[in-house]
Each structure stands twice: as C-alpha cells, then as structure tokens.
C-alpha cells in the first residue's frame, strides 16, 4: 500500500467506528441501558458495579475495563473517570458513554493501542455521580436550561463543595512540619456529607487509584490542585494566588497532556477566558473549598485533575459528535499517563507483600503508600530520584532510580524486620518523642484570639 494512503485508511477506520456511536443525551434509564449494552458486547473485559445510591435511590454505576475486570492484578494501576458531578454539566456524562463504547469496539476490532491499554490498566468509568441533578436539568432541556438548574443533588447540595476540608488540616500541618498526605478524616465526617459523596469516599478508599479526572462544563481548561488557597477568594477577584502542590510540575504535565491532545483546549482562548496552554492551577483561577480533586490528593494515593470541557453546560445533541471528536484522543492519552514514574512491590524477607508501606521521594514532600498486595505506583516526571520504602516494624530501604519518558521504572523493595528493642529503650524513645511533640505544639490559627476565617 502506498505510504500516503495509510493515514487516510486509518482515519477512515476511525470514522467508521465513530459513526456507529449514538450521539444522544441519555436519561438515567437510557444511560444504564447503554452501560449494560457495552458490558454485553464485551463481557470478558468489562464489569459493572454500583458504589451506592443517590438521594433519590438511583445507582451510581461504574463500568470497568480490564483483561481481568473483577480483580486487581499486582503492578496493574487503577484509573478512574468521573462525570456529571454537577447534574447540569452533561458533556462529561455523554463523553464517558462514548468512550465506553469506543473502548469496547476498538478492542473487538483488534486496535493494538486500545488492547494494550486495557490489558495493562484497570479503567473505572462513572458516567454520572449526580443522576438526580441530571434529571432536573434534563427536564429543562438544552435550550432553556438555567445556569444552576440541576447543578446540586436532590438535597440542594453542591457535591464539589461537600468533601471533608482536608486543605485546612494540610495548611495547619505546614506550620508544624506535619504531613500533607493521607490526612485522617474528622471523626464526624459521615454526618456532614451527602449520600453520593459518602459513596465516592468509600469507593476511593477501597481501590488504590493512581490517576483520575472528573469532567465538568462551563469553561474549557484542564484544572489541577490545589483548588483551595489559604486566602479564600471568589471568582470575581482578578488577582491570582497560585497554590501549588509538591507535585506541581507533574500536575502541569498531566493537565497539558489532556489540553494538547484536545482539539482546541490548548489554544487558551475559550468561553471568554484565557488560560496559557489551556491549563490552570485551581486556586489561581478561584479558590474552592471541600472539592473532590484536592480530597483525592490529600487523602489517597490518587492524583486527580478537573477537566472543564465546554462553554455550554448542556450542549445540544447536534454538537455532541463534534465534542466527542475533539476529546476522544485526549481521553485515551490521559489514561496512558497512569503508566509513568515508578512502580514495584514492597515485600518482607519471605516475599510477602507489605500493605501500607510508605514510599517517599527525596525532594518531593508528598508520600504514597502500597496497596493490599504490597504493590505501589508513584507518578514521577523523567529524572533521577532517591526513593525510600518504610513500614512499621521494618528497616527502611533507599534506592536511587532513573525514570525515563516512556514506561514506568520497576523498583522493588524487600524490607528487613526491625530489631526488637528492649522495653527500657522503647520507653526512653517514647519519652523523647513526646517531649519533642510538646515543644512543637502550637495553637491552630482558627482558635487564636482575634483571628477571622
């Protein structure tokens, strides 16, 4: 075949696959049918499960793609997409349904890239986190939909302002040199969140997710943590307060991966706003408290960004195909970003996996932990790093490794059991630790006299 014909044939094959997709808005029952239709068409690489129910009793369904969809395979990373968190921001919901059909169809066609992605990754797709809000918005339709109609859940709560506020603890910990990762939840957190939020928190606590994106509308930009600055501001304030995480350069790279794979996000000028490279730090745009992406980073191992995908929150059906073509490559390319950095297994001297081992990278003050099988995944940019694995009762181990631009480097740790100290030595050590803690203790800013929050 002539060389110039190959790209044309490839494009025609993709167009043929795209033509088979249904570019329609899906109400709840239709969305469920679409998910189960994909599952029936690709039964060996898919699984459907519900993480819970909405206020009005609708299931929060997730469709999984993997060569073993029902189980976690060691060293295979877990990825997730969440759509329709705001009920009236519907493009993400439809794109994730399209993506589900696309992954199934391309796998059946023998597409090598998609086959490799599904075999090497477990991909969790939740098209709608707020099905109740969507039904309210859908009754209005695209033509007369109000800017806020259906945004909240059935209890009138904005789900992206409903997660426990771990940023406040993180900023306080910064003053006392405390951790900014795996921050414990407040004792009364369950009484403060909605059913949908509770289901998501329990979900992300049950899976060792590595990378994630939640899909929104109302702008066109890839937004990365932190969303909340120490100085609370509102969107109307034009001064910017960039609030980076310790992984700021990595988050910028993740956001640019989506932006530059998107047909026009990277151009910057969209919806009357300008974002260089089509990306923004969340707090630099406007400060948001109790959001989902910061919660993922501060409570779990998961690195999440927020994708704003359309100026029109509820685009008409005739625009859905154009939006799908603009986002299709970006959706796939972002999943592939889960395969970078380092990964490996932390085990003991008998080759038993150690769950909850802490993986620290020198120079980056944000740790991750190993999963139930002892496997870990640490996203990193290319470079050379000193990495330490530690676990209670074991001697820590440090290795130097180089990360390349392609596949993740495989770095295993085998920890030796720590020598048991005498009771008198343990007591003396505990006393020294308590004394140091007392010397460091400070009054939280929120409780100081005259301070306003």
RODO-2510 file (C-alpha; in nm, 4 decimals, decimal comma):
residues 453
     n   res          X          Y          Z
     1     x     0,0000     0,0000     0,0000
     2     x     0,1329     0,3451    -0,0868
     3     x     0,2691     0,5298     0,2186
     4     x     0,0404     0,8292     0,1681
     5     x    -0,2658     0,6021     0,1722
     6     x    -0,2014     0,4582     0,5199
     7     x    -0,3015     0,7683     0,7233
     8     x    -0,6118     0,8044     0,5076
     9     x    -0,7135     0,4420     0,5639
    10     x    -0,6526     0,4802     0,9382
    11     x    -0,8685     0,7911     0,9511
    12     x    -1,1477     0,6200     0,7586
    13     x    -1,1421     0,3263     1,0011
    14     x    -1,1722     0,5633     1,2966
    15     x    -1,4558     0,7482     1,1279
    16     x    -1,6277     0,4162     1,0634
    17     x    -1,6034     0,3330     1,4343
    18     x    -1,7256     0,6797     1,5308
    19     x    -2,0259     0,6552     1,3002
    20     x    -2,1537     0,3532     1,4933
    21     x    -2,1863     0,5580     1,8141
    22     x    -2,5150     0,7187     1,9153
    23     x    -2,4755     1,0914     1,9769
    24     x    -2,7750     1,1467     2,2024
    25     x    -2,8450     1,2749     2,5517
    26     x    -2,9148     0,9802     2,7815
    27     x    -3,1625     0,9982     3,0676
    28     x    -3,0910     0,7715     3,3645
    29     x    -3,2627     0,4593     3,2302
    30     x    -3,1039     0,5101     2,8886
    31     x    -2,7605     0,5597     3,0474
    32     x    -2,7954     0,2334     3,2410
    33     x    -2,9038     0,0520     2,9254
    34     x    -2,6023     0,1922     2,7382
    35     x    -2,3640     0,0679     3,0089
    36     x    -2,5129    -0,2805     3,0158
    37     x    -2,5136    -0,2906     2,6351
    38     x    -2,1375    -0,2294     2,6354
    39     x    -2,0952    -0,4963     2,9025
    40     x    -2,2898    -0,7479     2,6929
    41     x    -2,0858    -0,6646     2,3821
    42     x    -1,7508    -0,7016     2,5648
    43     x    -1,8296    -0,9408     2,8517
    44     x    -1,4750    -1,0686     2,9042
    45     x    -1,3103    -0,7279     2,9528
    46     x    -1,5868    -0,5387     3,1354
    47     x    -1,7711    -0,5435     3,4656
    48     x    -2,0448    -0,3213     3,6076
    49     x    -2,0826    -0,2432     3,9755
    50     x    -2,2611     0,0171     4,1859
    51     x    -2,0793     0,2142     4,4557
    52     x    -2,4067     0,3202     4,6219
    53     x    -2,7231     0,5164     4,5582
    54     x    -2,8161     0,8814     4,5157
    55     x    -3,0572     1,0676     4,7432
    56     x    -3,3489     0,9548     4,5235
    57     x    -3,2240     0,5959     4,5076
    58     x    -3,0542     0,5852     4,1683
    59     x    -2,7500     0,3597     4,1447
    60     x    -2,4095     0,5197     4,0976
    61     x    -2,2856     0,2758     3,8366
    62     x    -1,9245     0,2168     3,7339
    63     x    -1,8135     0,0311     3,4208
    64     x    -1,4688    -0,1325     3,4423
    65     x    -1,2378    -0,2256     3,1550
    66     x    -0,9503    -0,4701     3,2068
    67     x    -0,8379    -0,8133     3,0922
    68     x    -0,9364    -0,9222     3,4449
    69     x    -1,2037    -0,6605     3,5266
    70     x    -1,3186    -0,8192     3,8508
    71     x    -0,9861    -0,8224     4,0328
    72     x    -0,6803    -0,6112     4,0975
    73     x    -0,3688    -0,7509     3,9330
    74     x    -0,0384    -0,6711     4,1057
    75     x     0,1514    -0,3909     3,9294
    76     x    -0,1538    -0,3010     3,7153
    77     x    -0,2597     0,0563     3,8018
    78     x    -0,6172     0,1588     3,8770
    79     x    -0,7542     0,4595     3,6836
    80     x    -1,0890     0,6382     3,7085
    81     x    -1,3036     0,8912     3,5226
    82     x    -1,5982     1,0583     3,6998
    83     x    -1,8584     1,2571     3,5084
    84     x    -2,1695     1,4652     3,5758
    85     x    -2,0759     1,5600     3,9332
    86     x    -2,2765     1,8749     3,8685
    87     x    -2,6059     1,7496     3,7302
    88     x    -2,6433     2,0208     3,4656
    89     x    -2,2873     1,9785     3,3306
    90     x    -2,3677     1,6932     3,0985
    91     x    -2,0989     1,6719     2,8313
    92     x    -1,8706     1,4622     3,0509
    93     x    -2,1518     1,2119     3,1053
    94     x    -2,2031     1,1685     2,7317
    95     x    -1,8301     1,1582     2,6558
    96     x    -1,7781     0,8771     2,9067
    97     x    -2,0594     0,6764     2,7497
    98     x    -1,8991     0,7346     2,4106
    99     x    -1,5596     0,6365     2,5498
   100     x    -1,7055     0,3143     2,6885
   101     x    -1,8496     0,2175     2,3509
   102     x    -1,5263     0,3201     2,1794
   103     x    -1,3009     0,1100     2,4049
   104     x    -1,5237    -0,1938     2,3577
   105     x    -1,5498    -0,1539     1,9815
   106     x    -1,1796    -0,0857     1,9262
   107     x    -1,0825    -0,3820     2,1425
   108     x    -1,3071    -0,6072     1,9354
   109     x    -1,1509    -0,4646     1,6177
   110     x    -0,8020    -0,5540     1,7424
   111     x    -0,6756    -0,1965     1,7864
   112     x    -0,3271    -0,2579     1,9335
   113     x    -0,3138     0,0649     2,1323
   114     x    -0,6526     0,0096     2,2987
   115     x    -0,5839    -0,3604     2,3557
   116     x    -0,2552    -0,2827     2,5295
   117     x    -0,4209    -0,0118     2,7392
   118     x    -0,6975    -0,2447     2,8584
   119     x    -0,4551    -0,5304     2,9291
   120     x    -0,2178    -0,3055     3,1278
   121     x    -0,4709    -0,0905     3,3161
   122     x    -0,7929    -0,1306     3,5123
   123     x    -1,0111     0,1592     3,3952
   124     x    -1,3140     0,2593     3,6053
   125     x    -1,5714     0,4821     3,4331
   126     x    -1,8532     0,6502     3,6283
   127     x    -2,0633     0,8497     3,3784
   128     x    -2,2798     1,0175     3,6438
   129     x    -2,2060     1,0984     4,0066
   130     x    -2,5213     1,3113     4,0303
   131     x    -2,8006     1,1336     3,8406
   132     x    -3,0729     1,3132     4,0412
   133     x    -2,9450     1,6574     3,9420
   134     x    -2,9176     1,5473     3,5818
   135     x    -3,2853     1,4534     3,5683
   136     x    -3,3792     1,8024     3,6893
   137     x    -3,1567     1,9640     3,4256
   138     x    -3,2754     1,7290     3,1503
   139     x    -3,6393     1,8252     3,2085
   140     x    -3,5460     2,1812     3,1134
   141     x    -3,3512     2,0635     2,8089
   142     x    -3,0542     2,2255     2,6338
   143     x    -3,2449     2,5269     2,5034
   144     x    -3,3902     2,6591     2,8283
   145     x    -3,1539     2,5142     3,0881
   146     x    -3,0692     2,7605     3,3645
   147     x    -2,7063     2,8063     3,4640
   148     x    -2,7701     2,6427     3,8026
   149     x    -3,0740     2,4256     3,7255
   150     x    -2,9873     2,0710     3,8346
   151     x    -2,6345     2,1584     3,9452
   152     x    -2,6854     2,0295     4,3003
   153     x    -2,8074     1,6922     4,4205
   154     x    -3,1668     1,6284     4,5337
   155     x    -3,0906     1,7802     4,8750
   156     x    -2,9742     2,1021     4,7104
   157     x    -2,6058     2,0420     4,7904
   158     x    -2,3154     2,1120     4,5559
   159     x    -2,1243     1,7829     4,5617
   160     x    -1,7975     1,9535     4,4687
   161     x    -1,8199     2,1590     4,7904
   162     x    -1,9140     1,8601     5,0075
   163     x    -1,5955     1,6633     5,0771
   164     x    -1,4187     1,6910     5,4142
   165     x    -1,1988     2,0009     5,4187
   166     x    -0,8552     1,8418     5,4432
   167     x    -0,6844     2,1515     5,2999
   168     x    -0,7297     2,3321     5,6318
   169     x    -0,5530     2,0479     5,8130
   170     x    -0,2829     2,0474     5,5464
   171     x    -0,2152     2,4212     5,5842
   172     x    -0,2006     2,3830     5,9617
   173     x     0,0343     2,0848     5,9254
   174     x     0,2575     2,3004     5,7059
   175     x     0,3177     2,5281     6,0061
   176     x     0,4226     2,2380     6,2297
   177     x     0,6045     2,0353     5,9622
   178     x     0,3228     1,7801     5,9573
   179     x     0,2166     1,5608     5,6628
   180     x     0,0247     1,6713     5,3537
   181     x    -0,0754     1,3199     5,2548
   182     x    -0,3129     1,0545     5,3880
   183     x    -0,4601     1,3079     5,6260
   184     x    -0,7120     1,1394     5,8605
   185     x    -1,0803     1,2257     5,8250
   186     x    -1,2593     1,4188     6,1010
   187     x    -1,4480     1,1999     6,3479
   188     x    -1,7903     1,3307     6,2408
   189     x    -1,7301     1,3381     5,8665
   190     x    -2,0074     1,0937     5,7716
   191     x    -2,2743     1,3216     5,9186
   192     x    -2,1506     1,6126     5,7061
   193     x    -2,1577     1,4605     5,3581
   194     x    -2,4282     1,3641     5,1103
   195     x    -2,5023     1,0026     5,0082
   196     x    -2,3254     1,0496     4,6746
   197     x    -2,0162     1,1961     4,8436
   198     x    -2,0142     0,9199     5,1052
   199     x    -2,0305     0,6568     4,8310
   200     x    -1,7385     0,8133     4,6434
   201     x    -1,5227     0,8412     4,9566
   202     x    -1,5840     0,4761     5,0405
   203     x    -1,5143     0,3878     4,6756
   204     x    -1,1779     0,5621     4,6552
   205     x    -1,0869     0,4142     4,9939
   206     x    -1,1490     0,0636     4,8567
   207     x    -0,9367     0,0902     4,5419
   208     x    -0,5760     0,2030     4,5164
   209     x    -0,6432     0,4558     4,2406
   210     x    -0,3349     0,6143     4,0867
   211     x    -0,4730     0,8728     3,8434
   212     x    -0,8137     1,0286     3,7877
   213     x    -1,0067     1,3085     3,6218
   214     x    -1,3506     1,4470     3,6927
   215     x    -1,5347     1,6010     3,3995
   216     x    -1,7193     1,9332     3,4249
   217     x    -1,8551     2,2070     3,1980
   218     x    -1,8882     2,5845     3,1812
   219     x    -1,5304     2,6505     3,0668
   220     x    -1,2612     2,4814     2,8569
   221     x    -0,9496     2,4211     3,0653
   222     x    -0,7595     2,1462     3,2498
   223     x    -0,7506     2,2443     3,6164
   224     x    -0,5082     2,0914     3,8692
   225     x    -0,4583     2,1101     4,2520
   226     x    -0,4606     2,2800     4,4814
   227     x    -0,8115     2,4154     4,4343
   228     x    -0,8138     2,5887     4,7720
   229     x    -0,5772     2,8685     4,8671
   230     x    -0,5070     2,9772     5,2238
   231     x    -0,6608     3,3140     5,1391
   232     x    -1,0187     3,2451     5,0323
   233     x    -1,1206     3,4337     4,7193
   234     x    -1,4085     3,4317     4,4777
   235     x    -1,4188     3,4042     4,1011
   236     x    -1,4897     3,7782     4,0645
   237     x    -1,1498     3,8698     4,2112
   238     x    -0,8949     3,9000     3,9317
   239     x    -0,5743     3,8790     4,1351
   240     x    -0,4266     3,5317     4,1234
   241     x    -0,2882     3,3259     4,4109
   242     x    -0,1129     3,0239     4,2663
   243     x    -0,1255     2,7419     4,5238
   244     x     0,0943     2,4555     4,4033
   245     x     0,1225     2,1064     4,5425
   246     x     0,4628     1,9417     4,5957
   247     x     0,3889     1,7668     4,2629
   248     x     0,3142     2,0895     4,0761
   249     x     0,5338     2,0197     3,7709
   250     x     0,3872     1,6719     3,7373
   251     x     0,0313     1,8068     3,7603
   252     x     0,1101     2,0658     3,4932
   253     x     0,2363     1,7884     3,2675
   254     x    -0,0777     1,5794     3,3281
   255     x    -0,3007     1,8788     3,2508
   256     x    -0,1056     1,9627     2,9351
   257     x    -0,1351     1,6038     2,8171
   258     x    -0,5119     1,6458     2,8014
   259     x    -0,5035     2,0043     2,6801
   260     x    -0,2710     1,9443     2,3853
   261     x    -0,4452     1,6231     2,2822
   262     x    -0,7751     1,8173     2,2755
   263     x    -0,8640     1,9885     1,9503
   264     x    -0,8727     2,3426     2,0876
   265     x    -0,8257     2,3484     2,4680
   266     x    -0,4528     2,4198     2,4354
   267     x    -0,5178     2,7354     2,2320
   268     x    -0,6056     2,9117     2,5565
   269     x    -0,8845     3,1442     2,4419
   270     x    -1,2162     2,9775     2,5218
   271     x    -1,5503     3,0923     2,6662
   272     x    -1,4215     3,4491     2,7085
   273     x    -1,1304     3,3388     2,9302
   274     x    -0,7632     3,2871     2,8545
   275     x    -0,5549     3,0102     3,0107
   276     x    -0,1974     2,9668     2,8874
   277     x    -0,1580     2,6190     2,7364
   278     x    -0,5229     2,5536     2,8289
   279     x    -0,4362     2,4704     3,1910
   280     x    -0,4660     2,6408     3,5295
   281     x    -0,3889     2,5885     3,8940
   282     x    -0,7295     2,5719     4,0619
   283     x    -0,6653     2,8314     4,3327
   284     x    -0,5047     3,0607     4,0765
   285     x    -0,8371     3,0635     3,8908
   286     x    -1,0569     3,0897     4,2002
   287     x    -1,0416     2,9243     4,5403
   288     x    -1,2706     2,6302     4,6008
   289     x    -1,3218     2,4645     4,9387
   290     x    -1,4111     2,0972     5,0011
   291     x    -1,3549     1,9942     4,6391
   292     x    -1,3047     1,6411     4,5139
   293     x    -0,9676     1,6747     4,3406
   294     x    -0,7867     1,8158     4,6463
   295     x    -0,9500     1,5471     4,8607
   296     x    -0,8126     1,2736     4,6346
   297     x    -0,4593     1,4095     4,6638
   298     x    -0,4674     1,4706     5,0399
   299     x    -0,6477     1,1516     5,1475
   300     x    -0,5488     0,8829     4,8959
   301     x    -0,2712     0,7901     4,6536
   302     x    -0,4715     0,9281     4,3625
   303     x    -0,3628     1,2277     4,1533
   304     x    -0,6785     1,3905     4,0146
   305     x    -0,7386     1,6851     3,7842
   306     x    -1,0636     1,8571     3,6851
   307     x    -1,1485     1,8861     3,3163
   308     x    -1,3769     2,1723     3,2115
   309     x    -1,4882     2,0651     2,8657
   310     x    -1,7457     2,3011     2,7174
   311     x    -1,8653     2,6597     2,7372
   312     x    -2,2229     2,5331     2,7176
   313     x    -2,3014     2,3184     3,0204
   314     x    -2,5827     2,1359     2,8380
   315     x    -2,4835     2,1370     2,4700
   316     x    -2,7428     2,0416     2,2081
   317     x    -2,7322     1,6923     2,0626
   318     x    -2,6107     1,8171     1,7261
   319     x    -2,2893     1,9334     1,8957
   320     x    -2,2116     1,6023     2,0698
   321     x    -2,0308     1,4381     1,7782
   322     x    -1,8014     1,7386     1,7322
   323     x    -1,7252     1,7380     2,1044
   324     x    -1,6534     1,3658     2,1006
   325     x    -1,4076     1,4018     1,8136
   326     x    -1,2386     1,6896     1,9975
   327     x    -1,1997     1,4890     2,3205
   328     x    -1,1516     1,1293     2,2029
   329     x    -0,7720     1,1326     2,1707
   330     x    -0,7349     1,3361     2,4912
   331     x    -0,9444     1,0900     2,6923
   332     x    -0,7263     0,7993     2,5794
   333     x    -0,3956     0,9873     2,6116
   334     x    -0,4756     1,0897     2,9691
   335     x    -0,5409     0,7285     3,0718
   336     x    -0,1994     0,6381     2,9308
   337     x    -0,0404     0,8880     3,1708
   338     x    -0,1005     0,6386     3,4530
   339     x     0,1959     0,4446     3,3101
   340     x     0,4814     0,6725     3,4103
   341     x     0,7146     0,7152     3,7067
   342     x     0,7978     0,4091     3,9148
   343     x     0,6119     0,1072     4,0420
   344     x     0,7011    -0,2086     4,2275
   345     x     0,6284    -0,4361     4,5208
   346     x     0,7271    -0,3837     4,8827
   347     x     0,7772    -0,7213     5,0473
   348     x     0,9309    -0,8750     5,3568
   349     x     1,2183    -1,1226     5,3655
   350     x     0,9723    -1,4056     5,2938
   351     x     0,8417    -1,2286     4,9800
   352     x     0,5090    -1,1439     5,1432
   353     x     0,3673    -0,8135     5,0241
   354     x     0,3576    -0,5351     5,2836
   355     x     0,0398    -0,3280     5,2681
   356     x     0,0529     0,0362     5,3733
   357     x     0,4276     0,0760     5,3247
   358     x     0,5212     0,4413     5,2771
   359     x     0,7013     0,5419     4,9568
   360     x     0,8919     0,8691     4,9923
   361     x     1,0766     1,0554     4,7171
   362     x     1,3578     1,2843     4,8257
   363     x     1,2808     1,6431     4,7333
   364     x     0,9038     1,5879     4,6933
   365     x     0,7206     1,6206     5,0246
   366     x     0,4231     1,4034     4,9364
   367     x     0,4234     1,0299     5,0074
   368     x     0,2135     0,7457     4,8739
   369     x     0,1509     0,4001     5,0197
   370     x     0,1480     0,0438     4,8923
   371     x    -0,1785    -0,1396     4,8315
   372     x    -0,3151    -0,4576     4,9863
   373     x    -0,0796    -0,6768     4,7822
   374     x     0,2242    -0,4640     4,8575
   375     x     0,2349    -0,3063     4,5112
   376     x     0,2751     0,0694     4,4757
   377     x     0,2618     0,3254     4,1943
   378     x     0,4370     0,6617     4,2175
   379     x     0,3824     0,9044     3,9272
   380     x     0,7022     1,0977     3,8534
   381     x     0,8495     1,3083     3,5750
   382     x     1,1641     1,1817     3,3994
   383     x     1,4723     1,2197     3,6169
   384     x     1,6839     1,0516     3,8823
   385     x     1,5387     1,0077     4,2302
   386     x     1,6255     0,8716     4,5731
   387     x     1,3245     0,6660     4,6812
   388     x     1,2677     0,5212     5,0287
   389     x     1,0235     0,2497     5,1343
   390     x     0,9405     0,2221     5,5037
   391     x     0,6906     0,0282     5,7129
   392     x     0,6283    -0,0128     6,0831
   393     x     0,8393    -0,2942     6,2236
   394     x     1,0848    -0,2932     5,9316
   395     x     1,4098    -0,1217     5,8474
   396     x     1,3644     0,1390     5,5708
   397     x     1,5359     0,0884     5,2380
   398     x     1,6506     0,3600     4,9963
   399     x     1,7375     0,3147     4,6300
   400     x     1,8399     0,5507     4,3506
   401     x     1,6482     0,5081     4,0273
   402     x     1,6186     0,6858     3,6944
   403     x     1,2787     0,7454     3,5380
   404     x     1,2515     0,7637     3,1623
   405     x     0,9886     0,9291     2,9419
   406     x     0,8128     0,6059     2,8449
   407     x     0,7204     0,3066     3,0588
   408     x     0,7499     0,3228     3,4386
   409     x     1,0690     0,2019     3,6046
   410     x     1,0291    -0,1169     3,8064
   411     x     1,1656    -0,0680     4,1602
   412     x     1,1033    -0,3406     4,4176
   413     x     1,1803    -0,3186     4,7888
   414     x     1,2471    -0,6059     5,0273
   415     x     1,2432    -0,4796     5,3850
   416     x     1,4207    -0,6487     5,6718
   417     x     1,2407    -0,6845     6,0018
   418     x     1,3493    -0,4274     6,2567
   419     x     1,5447    -0,5470     6,5585
   420     x     1,3148    -0,5584     6,8622
   421     x     1,4373    -0,3130     7,1211
   422     x     1,4351    -0,3634     7,4951
   423     x     1,1344    -0,2245     7,6866
   424     x     1,3562     0,0317     7,8618
   425     x     1,4844     0,1589     7,5232
   426     x     1,1304     0,1819     7,3827
   427     x     1,0178     0,3796     7,6905
   428     x     1,3092     0,6233     7,6610
   429     x     1,2439     0,6702     7,2898
   430     x     0,8736     0,7360     7,3517
   431     x     0,9607     0,9952     7,6170
   432     x     1,1934     1,1797     7,3784
   433     x     0,9248     1,1743     7,1083
   434     x     0,6589     1,3133     7,3423
   435     x     0,8914     1,5912     7,4582
   436     x     0,9622     1,6931     7,1003
   437     x     0,5891     1,6909     7,0198
   438     x     0,5171     1,9188     7,3171
   439     x     0,7884     2,1610     7,2098
   440     x     0,6422     2,1789     6,8597
   441     x     0,2802     2,2129     6,9661
   442     x     0,1149     2,5364     6,8522
   443     x    -0,2395     2,6696     6,8709
   444     x    -0,4247     2,6324     6,5382
   445     x    -0,4731     2,9641     6,3656
   446     x    -0,8514     2,9296     6,3707
   447     x    -0,8567     2,9363     6,7526
   448     x    -0,6282     3,2345     6,8101
   449     x    -0,7944     3,5376     6,9664
   450     x    -0,8976     3,7970     6,7117
   451     x    -0,8360     3,5783     6,4061
   452     x    -1,1099     3,5591     6,1428
   453     x    -1,1536     3,2755     5,8947
***
